[in-house]
Amino acid sequence: MKEVVEGIRDKGSVWLRRIPEKYRRHTFTLLAYERKVPHIYAISNYQSLRGPDLPVPADRLFVTHVRIRKVECFVTGQRCATDEDEIADLTDEIARHRTPEAMRILAAKVNKRAASRSERKVSESCVSSHLLPDGSGESQVFGNIDDLFIPSLIIRGIDTAPYGPQVLRESGQSSKARLVGATWAKNGGSSAMIVALRPLSNQAGTGWEMT
């Protein structure tokens, strides 16, 4: 993990210098398990996981890291669009409803409320995901996305993003589509990921899945 984190920090710092100074605020949030113990990393030029945001962003990215030992919620990005009581309530709710589906829904609800306070800096729609210690997990899109949205989803070093449009084209449909959700199997000798996409020309349809 140290190599991954340092790679993001170093390459991200080079990328950051290309961004106009007034927009130069960025945070990568990384979750990983090491021997089934969850760790969270913030790789940012203005945010740490537990401290206040810097009033003036740094000119390069720095890393903060927390080893998770209990139920905790961390906010990165537009922290000003949430408040401490709301995050405390979210933490309590997650502690009571520990199923992955419930946690994804609770996080998406907080995101939707934050969007209304963010001066258009947070979208109502979001992707909410969970990751389990065995490496399995699921991502789900909440809200209506009416534009092309096929993010990189990598399994065993292979990015699945190009395959969806390819399958759509081969089936005679428009290659423009959006993600509905994805689920992937636990780590092991072989891995599988199922991605559900919905063609933009058929918003009322149920979409399709590819493995």
Secondary structure as UniProt FT lines:
FT   HELIX           2..16
FT   TURN            17..18
FT   HELIX           21..23
FT   STRAND          27..34
FT   TURN            35..36
FT   STRAND          37..44
FT   STRAND          62..67
FT   HELIX           79..81
FT   HELIX           84..96
FT   HELIX           100..115
FT   TURN            116..120
FT   STRAND          126..131
FT   TURN            133..134
FT   STRAND          137..142
FT   STRAND          154..155
FT   TURN            156..157
FT   STRAND          158..159
FT   TURN            161..162
FT   HELIX           163..170
FT   TURN            171..172
FT   STRAND          177..184
FT   STRAND          193..199
FT   HELIX           200..202
FT   TURN            203..204
FT   STRAND          208..210
//
